[in-house]
Amino acid sequence: MSLSQEPAFSYLKNYFVCGFTDITNQGYVGTSGRHERQGQATATTNGAGPHNIQMFMLASDGTVLHCLPGYWDPRDLAKEMQFAYQLNKVYADTTLRRSEKEQLFKQMQMKHIEQHPPQMVKRSHMQGFDQQYEAHYKLNTSDAILDAALVKQGMAATGHPPGEAFKTCDVLMHERMAKRPFVAFSRFDVERFSDYGKPHYDKNEDQIDAYSGREVRDHHDAPTIGDASQGRRMTQEHQAANDGQSHSTQWGEPSSSSANGGWGGNQTSPTATGWGASSRAANTTWGNNTTMAATKAKKQQQSSNVNTNWNKKTR
């Protein structure tokens, strides 16, 4: 729903070439309630549902400039689009060495956290059930937890971890991106990047009355999308990691091997269809377990004219 609202919609229309990839059968995908196109949409917090959708912003050659996991408010999404534009200028700068570009990328990602307005930070608090999942299954491994001791105290006292013991999703997103400077889309380790919170996410939009906001239909038997067995697998792996049985690499860190963790596993190569090609799966509706891949400018394959600024439409 954020993609069709201002100011995000105009930014997408004027400065991006948009496309999507159906990720329903990818091994890292969780499950969610099936939200039909005619169903109503509802807002949630930034970063909610990270296993179900990731919004990529790419350079013209398919290099990842930025990626936002889960839902993002259109105002905050627009702010991150502007940031991706700045990153693209660095990537396209022929006067910089690759090492200099990567260092600037890392610095800019971390610096951008300080530029987030208080309203954006407030909209980026991790959902309570996601905090609960991190505390229960990934207490010792999650980079989303700021204070593990505080989490333990809260769980012992009330059964619920205190929200202040967790990073907000806007901070978590930039910290994880800072560890992935200008990675090719085909090698982006989306499983680790988007790994926080419950593997199942559902706002039950289609069971809620649009005017009263009250639940009008039982949602327990509502249709879902995704493979529930994958969600169980993720939970088991998280528990094993928390018990120290496996996964010595901290969650959110890039994998040293691209053979199993890379984005390109079990999917059609982007060169087969071209960036932004509409190869929609027959049973897929927009918004259900879909990744949006976007390039930075109007259909001119990005010659990256240094005189072009964000507020001026490129012809």
GUMAR-756050 format. One record per residue: x, y, z of N, C-alpha, C, CB in turn. Coordinates in steps of 0.2 Angstrom, whole numbers, padded with zeros to 4 digits, always signed. Glycine has a CB too. Example, Ala and Ser with C-alpha at 12.3 -4.5 7.8 and 13.67 -1.06 7.14 Angstrom:
<rs>
+0066-0028+0039+0062-0022+0039+0066-0016+0039+0057-0022+0045/+0064-0011+0035+0068-0005+0036+0064+0000+0039+0070-0003+0029/
</rs>
This chain:
<rs>
+0004-0006+0000+0000+0000+0000+0004+0006+0000-0005+0000+0006/+0010+0006+0003+0015+0012+0003+0017+0014-0004+0021+0011+0008/+0018+0009-0009+0020+0011-0015+0015+0015-0019+0022+0004-0019/+0009+0015-0018+0004+0018-0021+0002+0025-0018-0002+0014-0022/+0005+0027-0013+0003+0033-0009+0009+0038-0010+0002+0032-0002/+0007+0044-0010+0012+0050-0010+0016+0051-0003+0009+0057-0012/+0022+0053-0003+0026+0055-0009+0029+0049-0013+0031+0060-0007/+0029+0043-0010+0032+0037-0013+0030+0036-0020+0031+0031-0009/+0024+0037-0022+0021+0035-0029+0025+0040-0034+0014+0036-0029/+0025+0046-0033+0028+0051-0037+0035+0049-0038+0027+0058-0035/+0039+0048-0033+0046+0046-0033+0047+0040-0038+0049+0045-0026/+0043+0035-0037+0044+0029-0041+0042+0030-0048+0039+0023-0038/+0037+0034-0049+0035+0036-0056+0040+0040-0060+0028+0040-0056/+0043+0045-0056+0048+0050-0060+0055+0048-0060+0047+0056-0056/+0057+0044-0055+0064+0042-0055+0066+0035-0055+0067+0045-0048/+0062+0030-0055+0063+0023-0055+0060+0020-0061+0061+0020-0048/+0063+0014-0063+0060+0009-0067+0058+0003-0062+0064+0007-0073/+0052+0001-0062+0050-0003-0057+0049-0010-0059+0044-0001-0053/+0050-0015-0055+0049-0022-0057+0048-0026-0051+0054-0025-0061/+0047-0033-0051+0046-0037-0045+0048-0044-0047+0039-0037-0043/+0050-0048-0042+0052-0055-0042+0047-0058-0037+0059-0056-0041/+0044-0064-0039+0040-0068-0035+0045-0072-0031+0035-0072-0039/+0045-0071-0024+0049-0075-0020+0045-0081-0016+0053-0071-0015/+0039-0082-0018+0035-0087-0014+0039-0093-0012+0029-0088-0018/+0042-0096-0017+0045-0103-0016+0053-0102-0013+0045-0107-0022/+0055-0096-0012+0062-0096-0009+0062-0099-0002+0064-0089-0010/+0068-0102+0000+0069-0105+0006+0068-0101+0012+0075-0109+0006/+0070-0094+0011+0070-0090+0017+0063-0086+0018+0075-0084+0016/+0058-0087+0014+0052-0084+0014+0048-0087+0020+0048-0084+0008/+0044-0083+0024+0040-0085+0029+0033-0086+0026+0040-0080+0035/+0028-0086+0030+0021-0086+0028+0017-0080+0030+0018-0093+0031/+0012-0079+0027+0008-0073+0029+0001-0074+0027+0010-0066+0026/-0004-0070+0029-0011-0070+0027-0011-0068+0019-0015-0066+0031/-0015-0072+0016-0016-0070+0008-0020-0064+0008-0019-0076+0004/-0017-0058+0005-0021-0052+0005-0023-0051-0003-0017-0046+0007/-0029-0052-0004-0031-0051-0011-0031-0044-0013-0039-0054-0012/-0031-0043-0020-0031-0037-0023-0037-0032-0021-0030-0037-0030/-0043-0036-0021-0049-0032-0019-0050-0031-0012-0055-0035-0022/-0045-0034-0008-0046-0033+0000-0043-0026+0002-0042-0039+0003/-0045-0024+0008-0043-0018+0010-0035-0019+0013-0047-0015+0016/-0032-0013+0013-0025-0013+0015-0025-0009+0022-0020-0009+0010/-0020-0010+0026-0019-0007+0032-0012-0005+0034-0022-0011+0038/-0011+0000+0037-0004+0003+0039-0001-0002+0044-0004+0010+0040/+0005-0002+0045+0009-0005+0050+0015-0002+0052+0010-0013+0049/+0020-0005+0055+0026-0001+0057+0031-0003+0052+0028-0003+0064/+0036+0002+0051+0042+0001+0047+0046-0005+0048+0046+0007+0047/+0047-0009+0043+0051-0015+0044+0047-0021+0046+0056-0014+0050/+0040-0021+0047+0036-0026+0048+0035-0031+0042+0029-0024+0051/+0036-0038+0044+0035-0043+0038+0041-0043+0034+0029-0041+0034/+0047-0043+0037+0053-0043+0033+0054-0050+0029+0059-0042+0037/+0052-0055+0031+0052-0061+0027+0048-0062+0021+0051-0067+0032/+0043-0057+0020+0038-0058+0015+0039-0053+0009+0031-0056+0018/+0043-0047+0011+0044-0043+0005+0050-0039+0007+0038-0038+0004/+0054-0038+0002+0060-0034+0002+0060-0029-0004+0067-0038+0002/+0061-0022-0002+0061-0017-0008+0068-0015-0009+0057-0011-0005/+0071-0017-0015+0077-0016-0017+0077-0009-0022+0080-0022-0021/+0083-0006-0021+0084+0000-0025+0091-0001-0028+0084+0007-0021/+0091-0002-0035+0097-0004-0039+0100+0001-0043+0095-0010-0043/+0106+0001-0045+0109+0004-0050+0107+0001-0057+0117+0005-0049/+0109+0004-0062+0107+0002-0069+0110-0005-0070+0109+0007-0074/+0116-0007-0067+0119-0013-0069+0117-0019-0064+0126-0013-0068/+0112-0017-0059+0109-0022-0055+0113-0022-0048+0110-0029-0058/+0117-0017-0047+0121-0017-0040+0116-0014-0035+0127-0012-0041/+0116-0017-0029+0111-0015-0024+0114-0009-0021+0110-0021-0019/+0110-0003-0021+0111+0003-0018+0108+0003-0011+0108+0009-0022/+0102+0000-0010+0099+0000-0004+0093-0005-0004+0095+0007-0003/+0091-0007+0002+0086-0012+0002+0082-0011+0009+0089-0019+0002/+0076-0011+0009+0071-0010+0014+0067-0017+0015+0067-0004+0014/+0068-0020+0021+0064-0026+0022+0058-0024+0025+0068-0031+0027/+0052-0028+0023+0046-0027+0025+0042-0021+0023+0046-0027+0033/+0037-0019+0026+0033-0013+0025+0037-0007+0027+0026-0014+0028/+0036-0001+0023+0038+0005+0025+0033+0011+0024+0045+0007+0022/+0032+0015+0028+0028+0021+0027+0030+0025+0021+0027+0025+0034/+0025+0027+0017+0027+0031+0011+0031+0037+0012+0021+0033+0007/+0031+0040+0018+0035+0046+0019+0042+0044+0020+0032+0050+0025/+0043+0038+0024+0049+0036+0026+0053+0032+0020+0049+0031+0032/+0048+0029+0016+0051+0026+0010+0054+0031+0005+0045+0022+0006/+0050+0037+0004+0053+0042+0000+0059+0045+0002+0048+0048+0000/+0060+0045+0009+0067+0048+0012+0072+0043+0010+0066+0048+0019/+0071+0036+0010+0076+0031+0009+0077+0031+0001+0074+0025+0011/+0072+0033-0003+0073+0033-0010+0078+0039-0012+0067+0034-0014/+0077+0045-0008+0082+0050-0009+0089+0048-0007+0080+0056-0005/+0090+0044-0002+0096+0042+0000+0099+0037-0005+0095+0039+0007/+0095+0033-0008+0098+0028-0013+0101+0032-0019+0092+0024-0015/+0097+0038-0021+0100+0042-0026+0107+0045-0024+0095+0048-0027/+0108+0047-0018+0114+0049-0016+0120+0044-0017+0114+0052-0009/+0118+0038-0015+0122+0032-0015+0124+0030-0022+0119+0026-0012/+0119+0031-0027+0120+0030-0034+0125+0035-0037+0114+0030-0038/+0125+0041-0034+0130+0046-0037+0137+0044-0035+0129+0053-0034/+0138+0041-0029+0144+0038-0026+0147+0033-0031+0144+0036-0019/+0142+0028-0032+0143+0022-0036+0145+0024-0043+0137+0017-0036/+0142+0029-0046+0144+0031-0053+0150+0036-0054+0138+0034-0056/+0153+0038-0048+0158+0042-0048+0165+0039-0051+0159+0046-0041/+0167+0041-0057+0173+0038-0060+0179+0040-0057+0173+0039-0067/+0179+0045-0052+0185+0048-0049+0187+0044-0043+0185+0055-0048/+0183+0040-0041+0184+0036-0034+0186+0029-0036+0178+0036-0030/+0190+0026-0032+0192+0019-0032+0187+0015-0029+0199+0018-0029/+0186+0009-0030+0181+0004-0027+0182+0004-0020+0182-0003-0030/+0188+0004-0017+0188+0004-0010+0186+0011-0007+0196+0003-0008/+0186+0016-0010+0184+0023-0008+0176+0023-0008+0187+0028-0012/+0174+0020-0013+0166+0020-0014+0163+0016-0008+0164+0017-0021/+0166+0010-0007+0164+0006-0002+0164+0009+0005+0167-0001-0001/+0170+0012+0007+0170+0016+0013+0165+0021+0014+0177+0019+0014/+0164+0025+0008+0159+0030+0008+0152+0027+0009+0159+0034+0002/+0151+0022+0006+0144+0018+0007+0143+0017+0014+0144+0012+0003/+0148+0014+0018+0147+0012+0025+0146+0018+0029+0153+0008+0027/+0150+0023+0028+0149+0029+0032+0142+0033+0031+0155+0034+0030/+0140+0033+0024+0134+0036+0023+0128+0032+0026+0133+0037+0015/+0128+0025+0026+0123+0021+0029+0122+0023+0036+0124+0014+0028/+0128+0023+0040+0127+0024+0047+0126+0032+0049+0134+0023+0050/+0128+0036+0045+0126+0043+0046+0119+0045+0045+0131+0048+0041/+0116+0041+0040+0109+0042+0038+0104+0041+0044+0107+0038+0032/+0106+0036+0049+0102+0035+0055+0101+0041+0059+0106+0030+0059/+0106+0045+0059+0106+0052+0063+0101+0057+0060+0113+0055+0064/+0100+0056+0053+0095+0060+0050+0088+0059+0050+0098+0061+0043/+0086+0053+0053+0079+0051+0053+0076+0055+0058+0079+0043+0055/+0070+0058+0056+0066+0062+0061+0063+0058+0066+0061+0066+0057/+0061+0061+0072+0058+0057+0077+0052+0053+0075+0056+0062+0083/+0048+0056+0071+0042+0053+0068+0044+0046+0065+0038+0057+0064/+0049+0046+0061+0051+0040+0057+0053+0035+0062+0057+0042+0052/+0057+0037+0067+0060+0032+0072+0054+0029+0076+0064+0036+0077/+0049+0033+0078+0043+0031+0081+0039+0026+0077+0038+0036+0083/+0039+0027+0070+0036+0022+0066+0040+0016+0064+0034+0026+0059/+0046+0016+0067+0050+0010+0066+0051+0005+0071+0057+0013+0063/+0048+0006+0077+0048+0001+0082+0046-0006+0080+0044+0004+0089/+0050-0010+0082+0049-0017+0081+0042-0020+0084+0055-0022+0082/+0038-0023+0080+0032-0026+0083+0033-0030+0089+0028-0029+0078/+0028-0030+0094+0029-0034+0100+0030-0041+0099+0023-0033+0104/+0027-0044+0094+0027-0051+0093+0034-0053+0090+0022-0054+0089/+0037-0048+0086+0043-0049+0083+0049-0049+0089+0045-0044+0078/+0048-0044+0093+0052-0044+0099+0052-0050+0103+0051-0038+0103/+0046-0053+0104+0045-0059+0108+0049-0064+0105+0038-0060+0109/+0049-0065+0098+0052-0070+0095+0059-0070+0095+0050-0070+0087/+0062-0064+0094+0069-0063+0095+0072-0064+0102+0071-0055+0093/+0068-0062+0107+0070-0064+0114+0070-0071+0115+0065-0060+0119/+0065-0075+0113+0064-0082+0114+0069-0086+0110+0057-0084+0113/+0070-0085+0104+0073-0089+0100+0080-0087+0098+0070-0090+0093/+0082-0080+0099+0088-0078+0096+0091-0073+0101+0087-0074+0090/+0090-0074+0108+0093-0070+0113+0100-0069+0112+0091-0072+0120/+0104-0074+0111+0111-0074+0111+0114-0072+0104+0114-0080+0114/+0110-0072+0099+0113-0071+0092+0110-0065+0088+0112-0077+0088/+0105-0062+0091+0101-0057+0087+0105-0050+0087+0094-0056+0089/+0106-0047+0082+0109-0040+0081+0104-0035+0082+0113-0039+0075/+0097-0037+0083+0092-0033+0084+0091-0031+0091+0085-0036+0081/+0094-0035+0096+0094-0034+0103+0099-0029+0105+0094-0041+0107/+0098-0024+0109+0102-0019+0112+0105-0021+0118+0099-0012+0112/+0101-0024+0122+0102-0026+0129+0099-0033+0131+0100-0020+0134/+0103-0038+0130+0101-0045+0132+0099-0046+0139+0106-0050+0130/+0103-0042+0144+0101-0043+0151+0095-0040+0152+0107-0039+0155/+0093-0034+0149+0087-0031+0150+0081-0035+0148+0086-0024+0147/+0082-0039+0142+0077-0043+0139+0076-0049+0144+0080-0046+0133/+0081-0052+0147+0080-0057+0152+0076-0055+0158+0087-0060+0154/+0078-0049+0160+0074-0047+0166+0067-0046+0165+0077-0040+0168/+0065-0043+0159+0058-0042+0157+0055-0049+0156+0058-0038+0151/+0058-0054+0153+0055-0060+0152+0054-0064+0158+0059-0064+0147/+0058-0063+0163+0057-0066+0170+0052-0063+0174+0064-0066+0173/+0051-0056+0173+0046-0053+0177+0039-0053+0174+0048-0045+0177/+0038-0052+0168+0032-0052+0165+0031-0056+0159+0031-0045+0162/+0036-0060+0157+0035-0064+0151+0036-0060+0144+0029-0068+0151/+0037-0054+0145+0037-0049+0139+0044-0045+0139+0031-0045+0138/+0048-0045+0134+0054-0041+0134+0052-0033+0133+0059-0043+0128/+0055-0029+0136+0054-0022+0136+0056-0019+0129+0057-0018+0141/+0052-0015+0126+0054-0012+0119+0060-0009+0119+0048-0008+0117/+0062-0005+0124+0069-0001+0124+0075-0006+0124+0069+0003+0130/+0074-0012+0124+0080-0017+0124+0081-0019+0117+0078-0023+0128/+0077-0016+0112+0078-0018+0105+0080-0012+0101+0072-0021+0102/+0084-0013+0095+0085-0007+0090+0078-0006+0087+0091-0009+0086/+0077+0000+0084+0072+0001+0079+0074-0002+0073+0070+0008+0079/+0069-0003+0069+0070-0007+0062+0074-0002+0057+0064-0009+0059/+0073+0004+0058+0077+0009+0054+0084+0009+0055+0074+0016+0054/+0086+0008+0061+0093+0007+0063+0096+0001+0061+0094+0008+0071/+0092-0005+0062+0094-0011+0060+0095-0012+0053+0089-0017+0063/+0091-0009+0049+0091-0009+0042+0098-0006+0039+0085-0006+0038/+0099+0000+0042+0105+0004+0040+0112+0000+0042+0105+0011+0042/+0112-0003+0048+0117-0006+0051+0119-0012+0046+0116-0008+0058/+0114-0016+0044+0115-0022+0040+0117-0020+0033+0108-0026+0040/+0114-0015+0030+0116-0012+0024+0123-0010+0024+0112-0007+0021/+0126-0007+0029+0133-0005+0029+0138-0010+0029+0134-0001+0036/+0136-0016+0030+0140-0022+0029+0140-0025+0022+0138-0027+0035/+0136-0022+0018+0135-0025+0011+0136-0019+0006+0128-0028+0010/+0142-0016+0006+0143-0011+0001+0143-0012-0006+0149-0007+0003/+0138-0010-0010+0138-0011-0017+0138-0018-0019+0143-0007-0021/+0134-0022-0017+0134-0029-0018+0129-0030-0024+0131-0034-0012/+0131-0035-0029+0127-0037-0035+0121-0040-0032+0131-0041-0040/+0115-0038-0036+0109-0041-0034+0109-0048-0034+0103-0038-0039/+0112-0051-0038+0113-0059-0039+0116-0062-0033+0116-0061-0045/+0120-0058-0029+0124-0061-0024+0122-0058-0017+0131-0059-0025/+0116-0054-0017+0114-0051-0011+0111-0057-0006+0109-0046-0012/+0114-0057+0000+0112-0063+0005+0105-0061+0008+0117-0064+0010/+0100-0061+0005+0093-0058+0007+0091-0062+0013+0088-0059+0002/+0093-0069+0014+0090-0073+0020+0093-0070+0026+0092-0080+0019/+0099-0068+0026+0102-0065+0033+0100-0058+0033+0110-0066+0033/+0100-0054+0028+0098-0047+0028+0091-0046+0031+0098-0044+0022/+0086-0051+0029+0079-0050+0031+0077-0054+0037+0075-0051+0026/+0082-0057+0041+0081-0062+0046+0080-0058+0053+0086-0067+0046/+0074-0056+0054+0072-0054+0061+0065-0055+0062+0075-0047+0063/+0063-0057+0068+0055-0057+0069+0053-0064+0067+0052-0052+0066/+0046-0065+0068+0043-0071+0067+0043-0073+0059+0035-0070+0069/+0043-0079+0058+0043-0081+0051+0036-0080+0048+0045-0088+0050/+0031-0080+0052+0024-0079+0050+0021-0072+0052+0019-0084+0053/+0018-0068+0047+0016-0061+0048+0009-0061+0045+0021-0056+0046/+0005-0058+0049-0002-0057+0046-0006-0051+0050-0006-0063+0047/-0008-0046+0046-0012-0041+0049-0019-0042+0049-0010-0034+0046/-0021-0048+0046-0028-0049+0045-0033-0044+0042-0031-0051+0052/-0030-0041+0037-0033-0035+0034-0040-0037+0032-0029-0032+0029/-0041-0042+0029-0047-0044+0025-0052-0046+0030-0046-0049+0020/-0051-0047+0037-0056-0049+0042-0058-0043+0046-0053-0054+0046/-0055-0037+0044-0056-0031+0048-0061-0026+0045-0050-0028+0050/-0066-0024+0048-0071-0019+0045-0067-0012+0044-0077-0017+0050/-0067-0010+0038-0064-0004+0036-0066+0003+0039-0065-0003+0028/-0072+0003+0042-0074+0009+0045-0073+0009+0053-0081+0010+0044/-0075+0003+0056-0074+0003+0063-0067+0000+0066-0079-0002+0066/-0064-0003+0061-0057-0006+0063-0058-0012+0067-0053-0001+0067/-0064-0015+0068-0065-0021+0072-0065-0027+0068-0071-0020+0076/-0063-0032+0071-0063-0039+0067-0070-0041+0066-0058-0044+0071/-0072-0043+0060-0079-0045+0059-0079-0052+0056-0081-0040+0053/-0073-0055+0055-0073-0062+0053-0068-0066+0057-0073-0063+0045/-0069-0072+0058-0064-0076+0061-0058-0077+0056-0067-0083+0064/-0052-0076+0058-0046-0076+0054-0042-0083+0055-0042-0070+0054/-0044-0087+0059-0040-0093+0060-0040-0098+0054-0043-0096+0066/-0045-0098+0051-0045-0102+0045-0044-0098+0038-0051-0106+0044/-0042-0092+0039-0041-0088+0033-0035-0091+0029-0039-0080+0035/-0035-0090+0022-0030-0092+0018-0023-0089+0019-0032-0092+0010/-0018-0093+0018-0011-0090+0019-0007-0091+0013-0008-0094+0025/-0002-0088+0012+0003-0089+0007+0010-0090+0010+0003-0082+0002/+0013-0095+0006+0020-0097+0008+0020-0104+0011+0023-0092+0014/+0025-0107+0013+0026-0113+0015+0027-0113+0022+0032-0117+0011/+0022-0116+0026+0023-0116+0034+0029-0120+0036+0016-0119+0037/+0031-0125+0032+0036-0129+0034+0043-0125+0034+0037-0135+0030/+0043-0120+0030+0049-0116+0030+0049-0112+0036+0049-0111+0024/+0044-0109+0039+0043-0105+0045+0046-0110+0051+0036-0103+0046/+0043-0116+0051+0046-0120+0056+0053-0122+0056+0042-0127+0056/+0056-0122+0050+0063-0123+0049+0067-0118+0052+0065-0125+0042/+0065-0111+0050+0068-0106+0052+0068-0105+0060+0065-0099+0049/+0062-0107+0063+0062-0107+0070+0066-0112+0073+0054-0108+0072/+0067-0118+0071+0071-0123+0073+0079-0121+0073+0070-0129+0070/+0080-0118+0067+0087-0115+0066+0089-0110+0071+0088-0113+0059/+0084-0105+0072+0085-0100+0077+0086-0102+0084+0079-0095+0077/+0082-0107+0086+0083-0110+0092+0090-0114+0093+0077-0115+0094/+0092-0117+0088+0098-0121+0088+0104-0116+0089+0099-0125+0082/+0103-0110+0085+0108-0105+0086+0109-0102+0093+0107-0100+0080/+0103-0101+0096+0102-0098+0102+0105-0103+0107+0095-0096+0104/+0105-0109+0106+0107-0114+0111+0115-0116+0109+0103-0121+0110/+0118-0112+0105+0125-0113+0103+0126-0119+0099+0128-0113+0109/+0121-0122+0096+0122-0128+0092+0125-0127+0085+0116-0132+0092/+0123-0121+0082+0125-0120+0075+0125-0113+0074+0121-0124+0070/+0126-0111+0068+0126-0104+0065+0131-0099+0070+0119-0101+0066/+0137-0101+0069+0142-0097+0073+0142-0089+0070+0149-0100+0072/+0140-0088+0064+0140-0082+0061+0134-0078+0064+0140-0082+0054/+0135-0072+0066+0129-0068+0069+0124-0067+0064+0132-0061+0072/+0118-0067+0066+0112-0066+0062+0113-0059+0059+0105-0067+0065/+0112-0058+0053+0112-0051+0050+0119-0050+0046+0111-0046+0055/+0124-0054+0048+0130-0054+0045+0130-0057+0038+0136-0057+0049/+0134-0055+0033+0134-0058+0027+0138-0065+0027+0138-0053+0021/+0135-0069+0023+0138-0076+0023+0145-0076+0019+0134-0081+0021/+0150-0080+0021+0156-0080+0017+0155-0084+0011+0162-0083+0022/+0150-0088+0011+0149-0092+0005+0143-0090+0001+0148-0099+0007/+0144-0089-0005+0138-0087-0010+0134-0093-0013+0140-0082-0015/+0137-0099-0011+0134-0104-0014+0127-0106-0012+0138-0111-0013/+0126-0105-0005+0119-0106-0002+0115-0100+0000+0120-0111+0003/+0119-0095+0002+0116-0089+0004+0114-0083+0000+0120-0086+0010/+0117-0084-0007+0116-0079-0011+0109-0078-0014+0120-0080-0017/+0107-0072-0016+0100-0071-0018+0098-0075-0024+0099-0063-0020/+0103-0076-0028+0101-0079-0035+0100-0087-0035+0107-0078-0039/+0100-0090-0029+0098-0097-0028+0091-0099-0030+0100-0100-0022/+0090-0104-0034+0083-0106-0036+0079-0101-0039+0080-0109-0030/+0081-0097-0043+0077-0092-0047+0080-0091-0054+0076-0086-0043/+0076-0088-0058+0078-0086-0065+0083-0081-0064+0072-0084-0069/+0089-0081-0068+0094-0076-0069+0090-0070-0071+0099-0078-0073/+0092-0064-0068+0089-0058-0071+0091-0056-0078+0092-0052-0067/+0096-0059-0081+0098-0058-0088+0093-0061-0092+0105-0060-0089/+0089-0066-0090+0085-0070-0094+0078-0065-0096+0083-0076-0091/+0076-0061-0091+0070-0057-0092+0072-0050-0093+0066-0058-0087/+0078-0048-0090+0079-0040-0090+0076-0037-0084+0076-0037-0096/+0080-0032-0082+0077-0029-0076+0071-0025-0077+0083-0023-0073/+0066-0026-0072+0060-0023-0073+0055-0027-0077+0060-0016-0075/+0057-0032-0080+0052-0036-0084+0046-0039-0080+0056-0042-0088/+0040-0038-0083+0034-0041-0080+0033-0048-0081+0028-0037-0082/+0036-0052-0077+0035-0060-0078+0031-0062-0072+0042-0063-0078/+0025-0059-0071+0021-0061-0065+0019-0068-0066+0015-0056-0065/+0019-0071-0060+0017-0078-0059+0009-0078-0059+0020-0081-0053/+0007-0083-0062-0001-0084-0063-0005-0083-0056-0003-0090-0067/-0002-0086-0051-0006-0086-0045-0003-0081-0040-0005-0093-0042/+0001-0076-0042+0004-0071-0037+0000-0065-0038+0011-0070-0039/-0002-0062-0033-0004-0055-0033+0001-0050-0029-0011-0054-0029/+0001-0044-0032+0006-0039-0029+0005-0038-0022+0005-0032-0033/+0010-0039-0018+0010-0038-0011+0011-0044-0007+0004-0034-0009/+0010-0050-0010+0010-0056-0007+0017-0059-0008+0005-0061-0009/+0021-0059-0003+0028-0062-0004+0032-0060-0010+0027-0070-0004/+0032-0054-0012+0035-0051-0018+0040-0047-0016+0029-0048-0022/+0046-0047-0020+0051-0042-0020+0051-0037-0025+0058-0046-0020/+0051-0031-0023+0051-0025-0028+0058-0023-0030+0047-0019-0026/+0060-0024-0036+0067-0021-0038+0066-0015-0042+0071-0027-0042/+0070-0010-0040+0069-0003-0044+0076-0001-0046+0065+0002-0040/+0076+0002-0052+0082+0006-0054+0081+0013-0053+0084+0004-0061/+0087+0017-0053+0086+0024-0051+0084+0029-0056+0093+0026-0048/+0082+0029-0061+0080+0034-0065+0075+0033-0070+0086+0037-0069/+0073+0037-0074+0068+0036-0080+0072+0032-0085+0066+0043-0083/+0069+0028-0089+0071+0023-0094+0077+0025-0098+0066+0021-0098/+0082+0027-0095+0088+0029-0100+0094+0025-0098+0089+0037-0099/+0094+0020-0094+0099+0016-0092+0105+0019-0089+0102+0013-0099/+0103+0025-0085+0108+0028-0081+0115+0030-0083+0109+0024-0075/+0115+0035-0087+0122+0038-0089+0124+0042-0083+0122+0042-0095/+0120+0043-0078+0122+0046-0071+0125+0053-0073+0127+0042-0067/+0122+0058-0076+0124+0065-0077+0125+0068-0070+0119+0068-0081/+0131+0070-0068+0132+0073-0062+0128+0080-0061+0139+0074-0061/+0126+0083-0066+0122+0089-0066+0115+0088-0064+0123+0093-0072/+0112+0082-0064+0105+0081-0063+0104+0080-0055+0103+0074-0066/+0099+0084-0053+0098+0083-0045+0091+0080-0044+0098+0090-0042/+0090+0078-0038+0084+0074-0036+0078+0077-0039+0084+0072-0029/+0077+0083-0038+0071+0087-0039+0070+0088-0046+0070+0093-0035/+0074+0087-0051+0073+0088-0058+0073+0082-0062+0079+0092-0061/+0067+0081-0065+0066+0075-0069+0070+0075-0075+0058+0075-0071/+0074+0069-0075+0078+0067-0081+0075+0065-0087+0084+0062-0079/+0076+0068-0093+0073+0066-0099+0077+0061-0102+0072+0072-0104/
</rs>
